[in-house]
Amino acid sequence: MGNESGTWIIYGVDENDPECLHTANEAIDYINEVGFLPLFKNEIPGFSLEERTIPKYWWSGDVKNDPWEWREVIARTGKVAYGKFFDKKAGFISVKWLPYFVNHRRDGYDFDALWDDGKASRKQKLVMDLFAGDLANEEYLSNDLKTRAGFGKDAEKGYEGVISKLQMQMYLCMRDFRQRKNKKGEAYGWPVAVYTTPEHVWGYEHITSAYKEKPKESAKRIADHIKDVYPVATDAMIKKVMGV
């Protein structure tokens, strides 16, 4: 996605192009085929959902055809992980490839161990504590998570930055999008992100299954795979988009 003279431009394909994805299910199949995929155009040519969809349908509100709506559908299925995984920008990772991203991005650390070694910030811990312990919830609407973690106008600052970093480190992902509810229990407004831990959706055993190899090995595995799928990608492009 680009901005030309104040106008947002979607870089897609014609609906008859053989590379075009027409439905959310086709997108899920493609993500599982290639392993991982950013939502929007980036430094690696062709490496995005945007570049394989029809531009006119973006932000149309048509759940069947609109790729912006697909991201909600895809997150909800649990067949693919969704979050800010690519240079703090949104994208998808297949369940198969999740453990390698987790191992690389976490550097082999569960969050508690990261905190104990002094490698996590206090603000990160305020968020992650809400997902741990007997009184924790497995998922939170973004606005609820922000309030319960103590962020707000007259409280802690930098909530969005903290949440983005926790997603980049693979400690959080977006599980769904839901409307907020008023005191009467009535839904209102635009759907907001529902955050959870990858362990909650796909299980601790699977998510940490790559801990047996060194984080650098997982990083190399990711880089080698993207070179296989997108040969045009240079080391500099991969480092920028993937962090490896």
N, C-alpha and C positions, 0 to 999 in steps of 0.2 A: 504494500500500500504506500502510495506516495502523495505528496502535496505539491500541486503546481498552481502558483498564483492564488493560494488560499482555497483551492478546490482539491478534495481528496480523490485520488485516482486508484481504482482497483485494477490490478494487472492479472487478468484471467485468460480464459481460452474460449473459443467458439463452442457452442453446445454440441456440434458435430465432430469436434476434435476427439481422436481416440484416447487422449489423455484426460478428457473431461470427466469429472466426478459429478453425478447428477443427484445423488441422495446421500443422506447421512450414513446409511448402511454401506454404500459404496466407499464412502470416506473411511469408515471403520475398517473395511477389508483392505483398503490401500495402506492405511497406517500400520496394520498388522503385517502387511507384506513388506514394507520398507523398514519397519521397526520404530520410527519416531519421525515427527513432522511438525515444524512450526506452523502457527496459524497464518501469519502474514509473511509477505515477501521479505527477504533478507539478503545478506551478502552472497549466499550460494544460489545461483540461478536455478529456478525450478523447484527449490526445496521449501515448499510451503503449500498449505491447502489453498490459499488465495490463488496461486498460479495454476491450479487445476480445476477451477470452478468458473461459473458464468458470471461476469461482473454485474449484469443488470439485476441479479437477484439479491445481492448483498444489501442488508438492512431493509428488505422489502417487508419483513414481518411474516412472510410465508414460510411456515415451519417445514413444509415439504421441500422447498427449493432454496431457501436462504441459508448460506453457510454460517452466517452469524448465529442463527437459531440452531443450527446443527451442533454447535459446540455444547449447548445445553443438553441436547438429546444424547450426544456421545458421552458426556460426563456422567449422565444419569444411568447409562447402561452398565457401567463398570467393566466394559470390554476393553477399554483404553483409558489410560490416566490422562487427566487434563490439568494444566496449571501453568504458571509462569516459569517454564523450564529452560527457556532459550534466551540468554542474555537479558533476563528479567522480562521477557515477553512471552505471550501465551503460546502453547503448543501441546502436542499429544505424544505420549510414549506408550508403546504396546506393553502388555502385561509381561511378555517374554523378556523385553529389554529393561524393564524397571529395575531388577536387582543390580544390573551393571551401572545404571545411573545412580542408584542409591549408594552403592559401594564407592564409586568415584566421588560423587558430590559430598557425601558425608565423611569421606576419608576414613571409612571403616568405623565411624563412631555412631552409636545410638545417642539420642540427645542428652540423656542423663550423664553419660560418660563425657560428652563434649563439654557440658557445664562443669563437671567435676575437674576437668583439666584446664578450666579457665579459658576455653575457646568459644564460648557462647556469651552473648550480651545479657544483661539483666532484663532488658525489654523482650528479648526472645524467650527468656524463661517465663516471664509473665504470661505469655501466650501459651507456651507448651505445657505449663503446669495445669492448664484447663483441660488437657487431654489425658492427664495421668491421674492415678489414684482412684479410690473407691467412689468419690463424689464427682468424678469427671464425666463429661459428656463425650460421646463418640464423634459428634459433629456439631457445628455452630453456624448459624447465619452470620455473615460478615459483621453486620452491625451489632449483633449480640456479643460476638467474640471481642470486638473492639471495646465495648462497654465493660464487659466482665474482666477483661485483662487490664483495665484501668487507663485506657487511652481516651482522650477527648479534649475539648476546648480548654478546660481548666485542669487538665491532668497530664498524663504522659503524652508526648508528641511522637510523630514519626511512625504511626501505625502501618500505613501502606508500605513503607520501606521495610519494616520488620517482616511483614507478611510476604513480601516479594522475596526477601532473602531466604526465609524458611522454605519457600517453594523451590528456589534455586538449589537449596541444600537437600531437597527431597524429604523434608520432614513434614510438609503439608502439601495437599493437593485440593482441587475443587471437585467436590463429589456431586454437586447438583446446583441448580439455581431455583430459588423459590421467592414468592412474594412475602413481604412482612405482614404481620397481623396486628390489628389494633386491639384495644382492651376488650372489645366484644368478640374477638376471635375472627374478625372479618379480614380477608386478604386485601391488600392495597398496594399500589405503586408497581414499579418495575421489579422483576425478579432480581434478587441479589445472590451472590455466590455463597455456597455452603462449603465450609472448610472442614477437612478431616485429615487424618494421617493415612498414608498408604497402607500401613499395617492393619488398620480397621477394615479396609475394603478387601485387601488381597491376602491378609494374614502375615504374621511376623516371620514365619518360616520361609515363605516365598520371598518376601521383600528383602530379607537379609541373607538369602542363599548365595550371593556372590561375595560375602564377607570372607570366604575361604581364599580368595585371591587378593593380591595387593591392589589397592586403589589405582595405581598407575597402570596395572594390567587391564583393569576395566576401562580406563580412559583410552588406552591404545585399541582395545576391542571396539569401542564406539567409533573412534577416528577411522580405523581400518574399514569398518562397515560402511560408513558414510562415503568413503572413497570408492568403495565397490558399487554402491547404488548411484552416487552422483560423482562420476570421475572428474567433473569440472572443478570440484571443490579443492582449493589449495589449503595448505596447512594454516595459513593466516586466516582464511575464511572460516575454517573449522574451529580455530581457537576463539574467534570473535563470537560465532553463533552458539557453539557447543560448550565453550570453556575448556576444551581439551586440545 
